[in-house]
Every structure is written in C-alpha cells, then in structure tokens.
Amino acid sequence: MSEQAPDPGSPPVTTLTELESVLDGAALLGLELDTRYRVLAATLEPTPDRYPWRSGVGGVEVVDRRVQVLVAPVSTILGSLRRRVPTDEGGRTEVYTFSDEQLVDVVSAFDGAPVATPLFGQPEPRPGTWAPEWSLEGRSTAGDGVTHTFTVSVRHDDDAGELALDLFVRFDEVHVKDPFGTELFASAPPDPLDLGTG
C-alpha cells in the first residue's frame, strides 16, 4: 500500500519545536536584517528527509526545498564572526567586525554550511562567550521583540582555518515561507493581555 501524500491544506508543523526539527542540519543560504521593520530573514534549505511540506499546489511534489524564516520584531541582535588560525603555538582566534548590511556577504563565505541546533529558546550569550568582543551588536529601545530567541551557528573549514559565525536575535513572531511566498508556518503573536497569571 503506497503512502499517501500529506494534505497541503493542513500544515504538518505547528510548534517551534517541530520547526526546529525541520531545520536541524539545514543549509544556511542567506541572512538579511531589515532595520527599518526590524525583521531578520534567514534563507535555509532543509535536508530532504526533514522537509515536511512534500506537496504543493495540486499535490505536485516540491523540488525547491528552500524556505525563508522571518523573525520580527527584532529587539536584540548579537553576532560573532571569527576564524581559528593554526600557528606553531597551537592557534589563535581572529575576530572580524561587520555591519548588518554585510550579513549577505558574511553568509556567502560559509558556502551553504549546515546550521547547528538548538535554534530556538537559547539564552542570550554573555559577553566573551563567543569571542572577546561582538562582531555585530544592535539593541532596540522598544518594549516588544522579547518573547523568543533564535540562534544561528555555522562553521566552515578552508585552507585558512575554521571560520565560525554565531548570530543571536530576540523576537516575538516567526513566519516561514516557501520560494513563492506561500506561508508554511506562523507562530501566534504574544497576547498583550496574557500576563502569565492564569
């Protein structure tokens, strides 16, 4: 008996835990930060065995597995870009600073490296955890964007040593879209009346 294709009308991913399972080991293809609207967009390609949205319009099997993960509003962004360079004494770490406009170029240096999990729910890294100083730091004075956290970590080895990128953001809502803009997942925005007393 053949396995029935999932119904595209009923989304197979309903929680951040399920979304994290889908994105575990996904290739990081891009990162962009829109500072005006406080949106971080991460373009990822899940592995074939973890991609749950197998059928699209008309039940046609999906060929392009790329998804865009949009988190907003971002209240905090912390980044660390560094390279471990081998030396006769064992090695040294070089830290590189970059701006939010350079995120696209930074990610391209990782050549689609897989992201490490956990992605969601990690605490804010303390100063000095990733490197002596931040490569990128931004904080909003607005009162929103504090409900969830998203941490992207990738590594890439080349002839010059290991290049590492860690990026942390704090936000309220997440949306996942396919290359055609179809929404595949959306988290509910926090309820301003829910004070957690119930």
N, C-alpha and C positions, 0 to 999 in steps of 0.2 A: 504494500500500500504506500503510495507516494505521500510525502509530507506536504501539507497544504501551505501555500504562501501566506504570510501574515497579512491581515486586513490593513491596508494603508489608512483606513478611516479611524482605526483605534491605535493610538501611539503606544509602542511597546516600552517606552522609557517614561517613567512618571516621577522619579525621585533623583536627587543629586547623587545618591549612592549608585543607582543604576546607570546614570550618565557617566560617572567616574569609571565604572566597569567597562563601558563602551570605549572610553578614551584612553584606557590603560594601554600604553605602548604605541599610541597613535603618533604618526609622523607630524612634527611641527613644521608647517609650511609658511606661516606668517604671523606677525603680531603688529597691530596698529593701535595707537591711542588717539582718540578724538578728544582733545582737551576742552573744546567748546561744549560738547554734550556729555563729557565725562564717560565715554564708552571705550572699553578695551575690546578689540576684536582679535580673536585667535583663530587662525585657519589651521585645521588639523585633518589628517586622513587616518581614520581608524583602520586597524588590521581587518582583513576580510572576515575572519572568524568572530570578530566582536561587533561588526556593523549590523544593527538590528532592523534597519529600515530597508528591507530587501526588495520591496516592490513599490514602484512609484505610480504615476498616473496610468490607469488602465491595467495595473498589475504587471507592468514591464519591470524586469529585474534591473536594479540600479547598477550602473557601470562606474560612475564617478562617485566615490565614497567621501569626497571632501565635505567637511562641514565647517561652518563658521560659528564659533562660540562667542556670544556677545554678553559682556557683563557690564552692568551700569546701575546706578551712578557710581563711579569710582571715587572713593574718598581718599584712599591711600595707594600709592604705588612705590615700590622699592625694588631696585634692580641691582644685580651684581654680575658683571662680565669680567672674567679673569682667565688667565692662561697659566698653567703649571709648566714651567720650562725646566727641562732636565739640565743639571750642571754637574760638574765634578764633585761638588759637595752634596749632591743629592737632588737639588732642585730649588727653584724659587717661584713665587707667585707674582705675576704682573696683573695689576688691576687697571681696567680701561673705563673711562667715563664716556657716557653717550647721552644724547638728548632723546626726548620722545619721538622726534621726527626721524631719528636714526634707527628706530626699532626694526623697520623692514630690512635695512642693510645688515643689522646685527644678526637677525634670524637667518638670513641667507647664508651666512658663514657656517651654519650648522648642517647644511645640506640635508634637510628633512630628518634630522635625528629624532628618535622616539622620546616622548615625554615620560618622565617618571611619575609614579603615583606615590602618595595621595596628592590629588589636585585640589580638592575642596576641604575646607574646615581646618586648615593648618594655622597655628598661631603666628602672629607677626614675628618675623625673625628679629632677634636682638642685635643691636649694633655690634659688629665684629664677628657675627656668626658665619657669614659667607666670606667676608674679607675685611680688612681694616677700615675701609670706607665704602659707602654706596657708590655705584656707578651711575645710578639714576634715583632721584628721590622727589616725590611730589605728594603734597597733602592739601586737602580741601578744608576750608573752614565751615562748610555747610554741615548741617546736622544729620544728613542722610548718608547712605552708602556704607553702612556699618554692620549689616546683618550677616553677610557671608564672606569667606575668603577664598581666593583662587591662587595657587602657586604653580608656576611653570618652571620645570627644571630639565635642562638638556645638556648633554656632553658630546664633544666631538674630538676625536684624536686625528691629528695630522702630523706632518713632518716637524712642525714647530712645537709639538707637545699637546697636552689636553686643554681644549677650550671649554669653559663652563659658563652657562647662563642660568641664573635663578631670578625669577620675577614674581613678586608678591603683590596682590591687589586686594583691597577690601571693597565690597559692593553689596547691593540689595537684590538685584534681579539678574537672571540669566536666561538667554534665549539661544536656541540652536537652530540654524537654518542650513538648507542644502544649497548647492550652487545656483539654483533657480530662485532662491528666496523663500521657498516653502518652509514654514516653521515646523520643526521636528520635535522640539521640546521647549517648554517655558515654565519657569518657576513662578509661583504666585508671589506678588509683591507683599511686603510685610504689612500687616494691618495696624494702622496708627492707633486704633482703639484697643488693641490687644496688648495689655501691659504685663502679661505673664502672671497674672494673679489668680487665674482660674484653674 
